[in-house]
Amino acid sequence: MPTVLVFCEVQDNKLKKASREALSIGRKLAEAAGGDLVAFAADRAAADDAGRYGAKKLYVTNAGGYNTETYTTAMQAAMEQASASIVLLGGTSNGRDLAPRLAARLNTGVASDVDRLEWTGGKLRARRPVYSGKAFATVEISGTPAIATTRINAFPAEESGGGAAEVVEISASLDSKTTVVETKVSEGGELSIVEADIIVSGGRGLKEAANFSLIRDLAQAIGGAVGASRATVDAGWIDHQHQVGQTGRVVSPNVYIAAGVSGAIQHLAGMSSSKHIIAINKDPEAPIFRIADLGVVGDLFTIVPALTEEVKKAKAH
């Protein structure tokens, strides 16, 4: 009976959204395979959350802050102790860094950025976007354990109603040739575009950096994160952590609002899987309108402030 092991990340004593989603699909895979769901974390505070999302056991180690070498060693120890056949990691920066190192060390396969998973014929089958999201590839991982990173917002996070997971301490040598000197947090504590359900993005149509205040005001009013096109990041108008696209972050929010974004291929590749796309642009021929569910042709300097006010009014009632 295959065991599914999920790599969990903790922030403010709670599991990150990506980890909750990975646990949810992991539980379904375990049920389909007739096996168990277990988890790994560097913090035993994750036991309650992991249990609520179906994990029977939580393997923990005092690895401290994320370090590629120590976490690879700790995860490998957890995989061996749990006899894991399937290993899932949320598509965070850490998850995308750790998965290929584990695959290389164990000489097995890894499917990255998957938006669909199933256990069939004794193998893990995954679907992932290719060619900048223009097509999908379905792959089977023949090696054991099979490793995959899950696209954030592709799998709903669903609680199982279970109690706290049993905590199991891992014994592993965590010596490392590298040391984490400093960890920088996002500016102003802004919501990350990777985990946001709503993203409001600005493009060159904003004309200058100061006008990103319009995007931030709408994002704050609607409870979303601030996104940006590559052109605005390259121009120094906003930090790279906000960039959506092939050279930025690939996102799949429930709602994606693009204001003044023309819709270059690089940008579309990073957000075309959004469930609902709203485009605001004065150019009716802008490529963004080809994939938008709702398009507004007009001046964003008029439309965005008006939309922000309407959102505030609606929330006030």
FIROLUM-357188 format. One line per 10 residues: number of its first residue (from 1); for each residue x, y, z of N, C-alpha, C, O. Coordinates in steps of 0.02 Angstrom, whole numbers, plus 50000, padded with zeros to 5 digits. Layout:
NUM) X,Y,Z,X,Y,Z,X,Y,Z,X,Y,Z | ...
END
This chain:
1) 50043,49940,50000,50000,50000,50000,50045,50062,50000,50082,50073,50047 | 50041,50103,49948,50084,50162,49942,50071,50213,49997,50014,50226,50015 | 50125,50241,50022,50120,50296,50070,50135,50361,50034,50184,50366,49997 | 50095,50412,50046,50104,50478,50016,50133,50524,50069,50105,50533,50123 | 50191,50554,50053,50224,50601,50099,50222,50671,50070,50240,50681,50012 | 50199,50719,50110,50193,50788,50087,50241,50833,50126,50243,50831,50187 | 50281,50871,50090,50326,50920,50120,50285,50981,50140,50252,51012,50098 | 50286,50998,50204,50245,51053,50230,50288,51112,50253,50340,51102,50284 | 50265,51171,50238,50299,51232,50259,50254,51269,50309,50194,51274,50300 | 50286,51296,50360,50249,51329,50414,50266,51403,50415,50324,51423,50410
11) 50214,51444,50422,50223,51516,50429,50175,51541,50483,50115,51528,50480 | 50202,51575,50534,50162,51599,50590,50124,51542,50623,50066,51549,50641 | 50159,51485,50632,50131,51425,50665,50073,51393,50628,50036,51354,50657 | 50065,51409,50565,50013,51378,50524,50042,51355,50457,50092,51382,50433 | 50011,51304,50429,50034,51280,50364,50020,51331,50310,49967,51362,50309 | 50067,51338,50264,50056,51381,50207,50001,51352,50163,49989,51292,50164 | 49969,51395,50125,49915,51373,50081,49937,51318,50034,49901,51270,50024 | 49997,51325,50006,50022,51275,49959,50027,51206,49991,50014,51156,49959 | 50046,51205,50055,50052,51142,50091,49983,51111,50106,49974,51051,50101 | 49935,51154,50122,49867,51128,50135,49838,51098,50071,49804,51047,50073
21) 49851,51130,50015,49826,51104,49951,49860,51038,49933,49828,50992,49909 | 49926,51034,49945,49963,50972,49930,49938,50915,49975,49933,50858,49952 | 49923,50930,50038,49896,50879,50082,49828,50854,50058,49813,50795,50063 | 49787,50900,50033,49720,50881,50011,49722,50833,49952,49687,50783,49952 | 49763,50850,49901,49767,50804,49844,49805,50742,49864,49792,50687,49838 | 49852,50748,49911,49889,50690,49935,49843,50640,49970,49851,50580,49962 | 49794,50666,50007,49746,50623,50041,49704,50584,49990,49690,50525,50000 | 49684,50617,49936,49645,50583,49885,49686,50529,49850,49660,50475,49835 | 49750,50543,49838,49793,50493,49807,49802,50433,49854,49800,50375,49831 | 49811,50447,49918,49820,50393,49967,49757,50349,49971,49761,50288,49974
31) 49699,50381,49969,49636,50344,49971,49628,50301,49908,49606,50243,49912 | 49646,50329,49850,49641,50292,49787,49688,50233,49786,49673,50181,49756 | 49747,50240,49818,49797,50187,49817,49790,50139,49876,49824,50088,49880 | 49745,50156,49922,49736,50114,49981,49793,50121,50031,49807,50074,50068 | 49825,50179,50032,49882,50190,50077,49869,50244,50127,49811,50264,50139 | 49922,50269,50158,49917,50320,50209,49947,50386,50186,49990,50388,50142 | 49924,50440,50217,49952,50507,50205,49992,50528,50265,49967,50527,50322 | 50055,50546,50254,50097,50572,50308,50129,50637,50284,50125,50655,50225 | 50160,50673,50330,50188,50739,50313,50256,50748,50345,50275,50712,50392 | 50293,50797,50319,50358,50816,50347,50356,50892,50359,50329,50929,50318
41) 50385,50914,50414,50392,50985,50428,50451,50995,50475,50471,50949,50511 | 50478,51055,50474,50533,51071,50519,50508,51098,50585,50547,51119,50628 | 50442,51099,50593,50411,51129,50653,50354,51084,50675,50307,51072,50637 | 50356,51060,50737,50304,51016,50763,50238,51053,50772,50186,51022,50785 | 50239,51120,50767,50177,51158,50772,50130,51143,50714,50071,51160,50717 | 50155,51109,50662,50114,51093,50604,50070,51032,50616,50029,51015,50574 | 50077,50998,50674,50042,50935,50686,49966,50943,50683,49932,50901,50653 | 49940,50996,50713,49867,51006,50712,49841,51017,50641,49794,50984,50620 | 49873,51063,50605,49851,51078,50537,49859,51017,50491,49814,51001,50452 | 49915,50983,50496,49927,50924,50454,49874,50871,50467,49850,50839,50420
51) 49855,50862,50530,49804,50813,50547,49736,50832,50519,49698,50789,50496 | 49720,50896,50522,49656,50919,50496,49648,50906,50421,49593,50899,50396 | 49705,50904,50387,49702,50893,50314,49719,50820,50296,49733,50805,50238 | 49718,50776,50347,49720,50705,50332,49783,50667,50348,49784,50606,50342 | 49837,50701,50369,49900,50667,50384,49895,50626,50449,49873,50652,50500 | 49916,50563,50446,49915,50521,50505,49976,50534,50549,49972,50533,50611 | 50033,50547,50517,50095,50560,50553,50128,50623,50526,50121,50640,50467 | 50166,50656,50570,50206,50714,50549,50278,50700,50569,50294,50697,50629 | 50321,50692,50520,50392,50682,50533,50425,50751,50541,50417,50794,50498 | 50459,50760,50595,50488,50826,50610,50563,50821,50625,50587,50768,50646
61) 50597,50876,50613,50668,50881,50630,50683,50954,50646,50648,50998,50622 | 50734,50965,50686,50751,51035,50704,50799,51064,50652,50854,51087,50670 | 50779,51062,50589,50822,51086,50535,50825,51162,50533,50867,51191,50498 | 50780,51196,50570,50780,51269,50571,50755,51299,50506,50714,51269,50471 | 50780,51360,50489,50759,51393,50428,50781,51354,50366,50827,51313,50370 | 50749,51367,50311,50761,51327,50250,50833,51333,50226,50860,51387,50215 | 50862,51274,50218,50929,51267,50191,50926,51206,50145,50909,51152,50168 | 50943,51214,50082,50935,51160,50033,50968,51095,50056,50938,51041,50050 | 51029,51099,50080,51066,51038,50098,51034,51002,50157,51022,50942,50154 | 51020,51039,50211,50993,51006,50270,50922,50980,50258,50904,50927,50283
71) 50882,51017,50221,50813,50995,50209,50812,50935,50162,50769,50891,50169 | 50858,50931,50114,50861,50873,50071,50877,50811,50112,50847,50758,50102 | 50925,50817,50157,50944,50761,50199,50886,50740,50245,50872,50681,50253 | 50853,50790,50275,50798,50776,50321,50739,50744,50284,50708,50697,50308 | 50723,50771,50225,50667,50743,50186,50683,50672,50164,50639,50629,50165 | 50745,50659,50143,50763,50592,50123,50755,50543,50181,50731,50487,50172 | 50774,50565,50241,50766,50522,50300,50692,50508,50313,50674,50452,50331 | 50650,50560,50305,50578,50551,50316,50548,50504,50264,50506,50462,50281 | 50571,50511,50202,50546,50467,50149,50564,50394,50162,50523,50350,50151 | 50625,50383,50186,50647,50315,50201,50610,50286,50261,50589,50228,50262
81) 50601,50329,50313,50567,50305,50373,50494,50290,50360,50466,50244,50390 | 50463,50329,50315,50392,50319,50300,50381,50269,50244,50324,50250,50230 | 50435,50247,50211,50430,50204,50151,50384,50235,50099,50340,50202,50072 | 50396,50300,50086,50352,50338,50042,50359,50316,49969,50414,50308,49943 | 50302,50307,49936,50300,50291,49864,50286,50353,49823,50305,50357,49764 | 50253,50403,49854,50236,50466,49820,50256,50523,49866,50242,50521,49926 | 50289,50573,49838,50310,50632,49877,50285,50694,49842,50299,50704,49783 | 50247,50735,49877,50219,50796,49849,50247,50857,49885,50256,50856,49946 | 50261,50909,49846,50285,50972,49874,50245,51028,49842,50235,51028,49781 | 50222,51077,49881,50188,51135,49854,50235,51173,49808,50296,51174,49819
91) 50207,51206,49758,50249,51242,49709,50275,51309,49733,50272,51358,49696 | 50301,51311,49794,50332,51372,49820,50405,51374,49797,50429,51327,49765 | 50440,51427,49814,50511,51432,49797,50549,51374,49829,50592,51343,49797 | 50534,51359,49892,50569,51305,49927,50551,51237,49897,50594,51194,49889 | 50487,51227,49882,50466,51163,49854,50497,51150,49786,50518,51094,49771 | 50501,51202,49744,50530,51194,49677,50606,51184,49682,50636,51155,49637 | 50636,51208,49735,50708,51199,49745,50723,51130,49771,50771,51098,49749 | 50682,51106,49816,50695,51042,49850,50680,50981,49807,50716,50932,49809 | 50626,50984,49768,50603,50925,49729,50657,50897,49683,50670,50837,49685 | 50689,50937,49640,50739,50909,49595,50801,50882,49632,50833,50835,49608
101) 50819,50912,49689,50876,50886,49727,50860,50816,49754,50902,50772,49753 | 50799,50807,49778,50778,50741,49802,50778,50691,49745,50801,50634,49753 | 50751,50711,49688,50747,50666,49630,50816,50645,49607,50827,50587,49591 | 50862,50693,49606,50931,50677,49584,50965,50631,49633,51000,50584,49613 | 50956,50644,49698,50989,50602,49748,50962,50531,49748,50999,50484,49760 | 50897,50523,49734,50866,50457,49736,50858,50425,49668,50832,50370,49662 | 50882,50460,49616,50880,50434,49547,50808,50415,49527,50795,50360,49503 | 50763,50462,49538,50694,50450,49519,50667,50510,49480,50704,50558,49467 | 50604,50506,49460,50576,50560,49419,50538,50612,49458,50515,50598,49514 | 50532,50671,49430,50494,50725,49461,50452,50760,49408,50478,50777,49355
111) 50389,50772,49423,50345,50811,49379,50334,50878,49413,50311,50880,49470 | 50349,50933,49379,50345,50999,49410,50283,51037,49387,50259,51029,49331 | 50258,51080,49432,50203,51126,49416,50142,51090,49390,50113,51110,49340 | 50122,51036,49423,50066,50996,49399,49999,51025,49423,49995,51054,49478 | 49948,51017,49382,49882,51042,49402,49830,50985,49405,49771,50997,49415 | 49854,50924,49395,49810,50865,49400,49853,50805,49418,49907,50795,49391 | 49828,50764,49464,49864,50704,49486,49816,50646,49496,49759,50656,49518 | 49839,50586,49478,49798,50527,49491,49844,50466,49497,49898,50463,49468 | 49820,50417,49535,49856,50355,49544,49822,50303,49501,49763,50287,49511 | 49857,50277,49452,49827,50229,49405,49878,50177,49385,49935,50193,49368
121) 49857,50114,49386,49901,50060,49366,49965,50055,49408,50017,50033,49383 | 49960,50077,49470,50019,50074,49514,50071,50127,49500,50127,50123,49524 | 50051,50179,49462,50097,50234,49447,50063,50301,49458,50002,50307,49455 | 50104,50352,49470,50079,50420,49478,50076,50453,49410,50126,50458,49375 | 50017,50476,49391,50007,50510,49327,49993,50584,49342,49952,50600,49385 | 50027,50627,49306,50020,50699,49319,50010,50737,49254,50034,50717,49201 | 49974,50793,49259,49966,50838,49201,49999,50904,49217,49991,50932,49271 | 50037,50929,49169,50072,50992,49178,50070,51033,49114,50071,51005,49060 | 50067,51100,49120,50065,51143,49060,50134,51145,49027,50186,51144,49060 | 50133,51148,48960,50195,51155,48921,50185,51208,48868,50129,51231,48856
131) 50240,51228,48835,50237,51279,48783,50200,51341,48806,50154,51365,48774 | 50223,51367,48863,50195,51428,48892,50120,51424,48904,50084,51473,48896 | 50097,51364,48922,50026,51355,48938,49982,51343,48878,49921,51339,48886 | 50011,51336,48819,49971,51325,48758,49947,51254,48752,49899,51240,48715 | 49978,51207,48788,49959,51137,48786,49974,51105,48854,50005,51136,48897 | 49950,51043,48862,49962,51007,48924,49995,50940,48908,49977,50908,48858 | 50041,50920,48949,50074,50855,48942,50053,50811,49001,50056,50832,49058 | 50034,50749,48987,50019,50702,49039,50077,50653,49044,50095,50621,48994 | 50106,50647,49103,50165,50606,49112,50154,50555,49168,50115,50567,49214 | 50189,50499,49163,50189,50449,49215,50260,50444,49243,50308,50443,49205
141) 50266,50441,49308,50331,50435,49340,50343,50362,49358,50308,50333,49399 | 50392,50333,49326,50404,50261,49334,50448,50246,49395,50444,50191,49423 | 50490,50294,49415,50534,50282,49472,50498,50283,49538,50440,50305,49543 | 50531,50259,49590,50503,50260,49658,50554,50289,49706,50612,50268,49706 | 50534,50338,49747,50466,50367,49750,50454,50416,49692,50501,50445,49665 | 50391,50424,49674,50372,50472,49622,50364,50540,49656,50330,50546,49707 | 50395,50592,49627,50395,50658,49658,50360,50708,49612,50368,50706,49551 | 50321,50753,49642,50287,50804,49602,50280,50868,49643,50271,50866,49704 | 50283,50925,49609,50268,50989,49640,50200,51013,49613,50188,51009,49553 | 50157,51036,49657,50089,51055,49639,50083,51130,49625,50110,51171,49663
151) 50048,51147,49572,50035,51217,49557,49988,51246,49609,49936,51216,49624 | 50006,51302,49638,49965,51333,49689,49899,51357,49660,49897,51385,49605 | 49845,51345,49696,49776,51361,49677,49746,51312,49627,49689,51321,49606 | 49784,51260,49608,49757,51211,49561,49717,51157,49598,49674,51125,49568 | 49731,51147,49662,49697,51096,49701,49664,51129,49762,49698,51164,49800 | 49599,51118,49772,49567,51149,49830,49591,51119,49895,49601,51059,49900 | 49600,51162,49946,49621,51139,50012,49558,51119,50051,49516,51161,50066 | 49552,51055,50066,49492,51029,50099,49510,50990,50162,49550,50943,50159 | 49482,51010,50218,49496,50976,50281,49462,50908,50282,49410,50897,50251 | 49494,50861,50319,49467,50793,50323,49429,50782,50388,49393,50733,50396
161) 49438,50828,50436,49404,50821,50500,49443,50779,50549,49417,50763,50603 | 49505,50762,50533,49545,50721,50577,49577,50762,50633,49578,50823,50630 | 49603,50726,50683,49636,50759,50739,49709,50772,50723,49731,50762,50666 | 49747,50794,50772,49817,50809,50763,49856,50748,50740,49842,50692,50761 | 49904,50759,50696,49946,50704,50672,49995,50682,50726,50016,50722,50768 | 50012,50618,50726,50061,50591,50773,50130,50618,50754,50150,50613,50696 | 50166,50647,50801,50231,50676,50788,50285,50623,50795,50290,50589,50846 | 50326,50616,50743,50381,50568,50742,50446,50606,50730,50454,50637,50678 | 50492,50602,50777,50556,50636,50771,50602,50598,50722,50605,50537,50723 | 50637,50636,50680,50683,50606,50631,50754,50612,50657,50775,50664,50681
171) 50791,50557,50651,50862,50559,50668,50903,50562,50604,50904,50514,50565 | 50935,50618,50591,50975,50626,50530,51030,50677,50543,51021,50725,50579 | 51088,50665,50512,51143,50712,50518,51129,50772,50473,51122,50764,50413 | 51125,50830,50502,51106,50890,50465,51165,50938,50454,51156,50998,50452 | 51225,50909,50449,51284,50950,50435,51277,50981,50366,51252,50949,50319 | 51299,51043,50359,51293,51078,50295,51355,51121,50282,51385,51148,50329 | 51374,51127,50219,51430,51169,50200,51408,51242,50190,51449,51287,50181 | 51343,51253,50193,51316,51320,50184,51280,51343,50247,51255,51302,50286 | 51276,51408,50256,51241,51437,50313,51194,51492,50289,51213,51534,50248 | 51133,51491,50314,51085,51544,50297,51104,51606,50337,51100,51606,50399
181) 51125,51658,50302,51148,51719,50335,51090,51765,50351,51088,51796,50404 | 51043,51771,50304,50988,51818,50313,50928,51796,50272,50936,51770,50217 | 50870,51808,50298,50808,51795,50261,50768,51860,50257,50752,51890,50308 | 50754,51881,50196,50718,51943,50186,50644,51929,50173,50627,51884,50134 | 50601,51967,50206,50529,51958,50197,50504,52008,50145,50537,52056,50129 | 50443,51994,50120,50413,52038,50070,50403,52108,50097,50390,52117,50157 | 50407,52156,50053,50400,52226,50073,50331,52240,50102,50280,52221,50074 | 50332,52273,50159,50270,52296,50190,50221,52241,50208,50162,52255,50221 | 50243,52178,50208,50198,52123,50225,50143,52113,50174,50090,52087,50192 | 50154,52132,50112,50103,52125,50061,50089,52052,50046,50133,52010,50052
191) 50027,52037,50027,50006,51970,50010,50045,51946,49949,50053,51983,49900 | 50069,51884,49952,50108,51856,49896,50063,51839,49838,50008,51812,49848 | 50085,51854,49777,50045,51837,49718,50039,51762,49708,49992,51738,49676 | 50086,51724,49735,50086,51651,49726,50026,51619,49759,49997,51572,49731 | 50007,51643,49818,49953,51611,49855,49887,51649,49853,49838,51627,49882 | 49886,51706,49821,49826,51749,49822,49769,51719,49780,49780,51690,49728 | 49707,51729,49805,49648,51709,49767,49628,51762,49717,49596,51748,49666 | 49649,51824,49730,49635,51880,49685,49700,51918,49674,49736,51933,49721 | 49714,51934,49611,49774,51973,49594,49753,52031,49550,49716,52023,49502 | 49779,52090,49567,49769,52150,49526,49837,52169,49498,49882,52188,49536
201) 49845,52166,49432,49910,52179,49401,49909,52244,49361,49859,52263,49332 | 49967,52277,49361,49975,52338,49323,50028,52329,49269,50076,52291,49278 | 50019,52364,49213,50067,52360,49158,50092,52429,49138,50086,52477,49176 | 50121,52432,49079,50150,52495,49055,50099,52550,49048,50116,52609,49046 | 50036,52531,49043,49983,52581,49038,49978,52627,49097,49945,52679,49094 | 50012,52608,49153,50012,52651,49213,50056,52713,49203,50049,52763,49239 | 50101,52710,49155,50143,52767,49134,50202,52782,49180,50255,52802,49157 | 50193,52774,49246,50248,52787,49293,50237,52750,49358,50182,52727,49373 | 50292,52744,49396,50290,52704,49458,50238,52728,49508,50205,52688,49541 | 50231,52794,49513,50185,52822,49563,50113,52798,49553,50074,52794,49601
211) 50096,52782,49491,50028,52762,49477,50011,52691,49498,49954,52669,49492 | 50062,52654,49523,50047,52588,49550,50004,52595,49613,49976,52545,49637 | 50000,52655,49640,49956,52666,49698,49883,52648,49681,49845,52626,49723 | 49865,52659,49617,49797,52641,49595,49786,52566,49600,49733,52543,49621 | 49837,52528,49580,49833,52455,49583,49831,52431,49655,49792,52387,49673 | 49874,52461,49697,49876,52441,49767,49811,52457,49803,49787,52418,49844 | 49781,52515,49787,49718,52534,49819,49663,52484,49802,49624,52464,49846 | 49659,52463,49738,49608,52415,49718,49622,52347,49750,49576,52314,49775 | 49685,52326,49750,49703,52262,49779,49686,52260,49854,49660,52210,49879 | 49700,52314,49888,49684,52317,49960,49609,52316,49972,49585,52283,50018
221) 49572,52352,49931,49500,52355,49939,49467,52288,49927,49419,52269,49960 | 49493,52252,49878,49462,52189,49857,49491,52129,49894,49466,52073,49887 | 49545,52140,49933,49576,52086,49970,49622,52043,49927,49626,51982,49937 | 49656,52075,49880,49700,52038,49835,49773,52058,49840,49791,52100,49881 | 49813,52029,49796,49885,52043,49794,49900,52087,49733,49861,52089,49686 | 49957,52121,49736,49978,52165,49682,50025,52127,49635,50076,52100,49656 | 50006,52125,49570,50047,52094,49519,50074,52146,49472,50054,52204,49475 | 50119,52126,49428,50149,52173,49381,50174,52137,49319,50188,52077,49321 | 50180,52174,49265,50208,52147,49203,50284,52154,49206,50311,52191,49247 | 50318,52118,49162,50391,52121,49161,50416,52191,49144,50466,52214,49172
231) 50381,52225,49100,50403,52292,49079,50406,52340,49138,50452,52380,49142 | 50358,52335,49183,50358,52381,49241,50413,52364,49291,50442,52408,49323 | 50427,52299,49297,50481,52277,49342,50549,52299,49313,50591,52324,49349 | 50557,52288,49248,50620,52308,49215,50632,52383,49220,50688,52407,49223 | 50577,52421,49220,50582,52493,49224,50596,52517,49295,50608,52577,49306 | 50594,52471,49343,50607,52489,49412,50548,52518,49449,50556,52549,49502 | 50488,52509,49421,50428,52537,49452,50406,52497,49514,50374,52524,49559 | 50424,52432,49515,50400,52387,49568,50449,52329,49574,50483,52312,49526 | 50451,52298,49633,50498,52243,49644,50481,52181,49604,50423,52170,49584 | 50532,52139,49591,50525,52079,49550,50476,52029,49581,50446,51990,49545
241) 50469,52030,49647,50425,51981,49680,50353,51988,49657,50313,51942,49669 | 50336,52044,49625,50268,52054,49600,50259,52032,49527,50203,52032,49501 | 50313,52014,49494,50310,52001,49422,50275,51935,49406,50291,51883,49434 | 50227,51940,49361,50190,51882,49337,50215,51866,49267,50220,51910,49224 | 50231,51803,49255,50254,51784,49188,50307,51730,49190,50324,51705,49244 | 50333,51712,49132,50382,51659,49128,50445,51673,49169,50473,51627,49199 | 50467,51735,49170,50527,51752,49208,50509,51781,49277,50553,51804,49313 | 50445,51777,49294,50423,51798,49360,50389,51739,49394,50420,51686,49402 | 50327,51748,49415,50290,51694,49448,50232,51671,49404,50199,51712,49372 | 50220,51606,49404,50161,51578,49371,50106,51575,49423,50115,51545,49476
251) 50048,51604,49408,49995,51609,49457,49930,51581,49429,49919,51580,49368 | 49887,51558,49474,49821,51531,49454,49767,51554,49503,49735,51512,49535 | 49757,51619,49511,49707,51643,49559,49636,51631,49533,49625,51613,49475 | 49588,51641,49577,49518,51637,49556,49500,51696,49512,49462,51689,49464 | 49528,51755,49528,49514,51815,49489,49580,51851,49474,49620,51863,49519 | 49591,51867,49411,49651,51904,49390,49628,51967,49353,49596,51962,49301 | 49644,52025,49381,49625,52089,49350,49688,52121,49321,49736,52135,49358 | 49688,52132,49256,49747,52160,49222,49730,52231,49198,49687,52239,49155 | 49763,52280,49227,49749,52350,49208,49810,52379,49173,49864,52384,49201 | 49800,52398,49110,49855,52427,49072,49907,52376,49052,49964,52394,49036
261) 49888,52313,49052,49933,52258,49031,49913,52238,48961,49856,52217,48949 | 49960,52243,48914,49944,52228,48844,49932,52154,48832,49888,52135,48793 | 49970,52112,48867,49960,52040,48859,50013,52007,48816,49997,51968,48772 | 50077,52024,48829,50132,51991,48792,50132,51917,48809,50107,51896,48862 | 50160,51876,48764,50159,51804,48772,50190,51784,48839,50165,51739,48873 | 50244,51818,48858,50278,51802,48920,50232,51811,48980,50233,51772,49027 | 50191,51863,48978,50146,51877,49033,50087,51827,49033,50068,51801,49086 | 50060,51814,48974,50003,51768,48970,50022,51698,48995,49980,51664,49024 | 50084,51678,48983,50107,51613,49006,50105,51607,49082,50100,51552,49109 | 50108,51663,49116,50109,51662,49189,50042,51668,49222,50036,51659,49283
271) 49988,51684,49183,49924,51694,49216,49863,51666,49177,49807,51673,49200 | 49875,51635,49120,49820,51613,49077,49777,51559,49110,49720,51547,49088 | 49804,51525,49162,49765,51473,49195,49720,51501,49251,49687,51463,49286 | 49719,51567,49258,49675,51599,49308,49603,51582,49292,49584,51577,49233 | 49562,51572,49343,49493,51549,49331,49450,51604,49299,49408,51589,49257 | 49460,51666,49319,49421,51722,49291,49469,51779,49277,49503,51803,49322 | 49471,51801,49214,49517,51854,49194,49479,51916,49172,49435,51913,49129 | 49496,51973,49203,49464,52037,49187,49518,52084,49161,49568,52095,49195 | 49508,52110,49101,49559,52153,49071,49532,52224,49062,49475,52234,49041 | 49574,52273,49080,49557,52344,49072,49612,52375,49029,49670,52379,49051
281) 49594,52397,48969,49645,52425,48924,49611,52471,48873,49555,52457,48851 | 49644,52525,48856,49614,52572,48809,49621,52549,48737,49588,52576,48692 | 49664,52499,48725,49674,52473,48658,49629,52412,48647,49641,52360,48677 | 49578,52417,48605,49532,52360,48595,49565,52300,48562,49537,52245,48563 | 49624,52310,48533,49660,52256,48499,49713,52224,48544,49751,52181,48521 | 49717,52245,48606,49768,52217,48651,49760,52142,48657,49703,52118,48666 | 49815,52103,48653,49811,52030,48657,49778,52003,48720,49751,51948,48720 | 49780,52041,48775,49751,52018,48838,49677,52003,48831,49650,51960,48866 | 49643,52039,48784,49571,52029,48776,49555,51961,48746,49498,51937,48752 | 49604,51928,48714,49590,51863,48682,49577,51808,48733,49543,51759,48719
291) 49605,51817,48794,49594,51766,48845,49551,51791,48902,49536,51753,48948 | 49531,51854,48900,49493,51883,48955,49420,51857,48955,49390,51850,48902 | 49394,51844,49015,49323,51826,49021,49280,51889,49019,49223,51887,48998 | 49309,51945,49042,49275,52009,49040,49325,52062,49020,49377,52070,49052 | 49310,52099,48968,49355,52152,48945,49323,52220,48949,49265,52229,48931 | 49360,52268,48974,49336,52337,48980,49383,52381,48938,49441,52389,48955 | 49356,52410,48885,49397,52454,48843,49387,52526,48868,49332,52554,48864 | 49441,52554,48894,49435,52622,48920,49497,52643,48958,49547,52607,48960 | 49495,52702,48986,49551,52733,49022,49555,52704,49092,49510,52714,49133 | 49609,52669,49107,49616,52639,49174,49618,52691,49229,49600,52676,49286
301) 49641,52752,49213,49645,52805,49264,49576,52828,49286,49569,52861,49338 | 49526,52812,49247,49457,52827,49265,49423,52765,49294,49388,52768,49344 | 49436,52708,49262,49401,52646,49279,49424,52617,49346,49383,52598,49387 | 49490,52613,49356,49516,52580,49417,49495,52617,49480,49472,52584,49527 | 49502,52684,49485,49479,52718,49546,49403,52710,49557,49381,52703,49614 | 49365,52711,49502,49292,52702,49509,49276,52632,49535,49232,52624,49576 | 49312,52582,49509,49302,52513,49531,49320,52506,49605,49286,52471,49642 | 49375,52538,49625,49396,52536,49695,49343,52564,49741,49328,52535,49793 | 49313,52620,49722,49261,52651,49762,49199,52607,49766,49168,52602,49819 | 49181,52574,49710,49123,52530,49711,49134,52470,49755,49088,52446,49789
311) 49195,52444,49755,49212,52387,49798,49206,52408,49872,49179,52371,49912 | 49231,52467,49888,49227,52491,49957,49154,52500,49978,49136,52483,50034 | 49113,52527,49934,49042,52537,49949,49007,52470,49961,48967,52463,50007 | 49023,52421,49918,48992,52356,49924,49011,52322,49989,48969,52288,50020 | 49073,52330,50011,49096,52299,50073,49069,52335,50134,49064,52306,50188 | 49050,52398,50126,49024,52437,50182,48953,52416,50200,48929,52430,50256 | 48918,52384,50154,48848,52366,50167,48843,52296,50196,48788,52272,50210
END
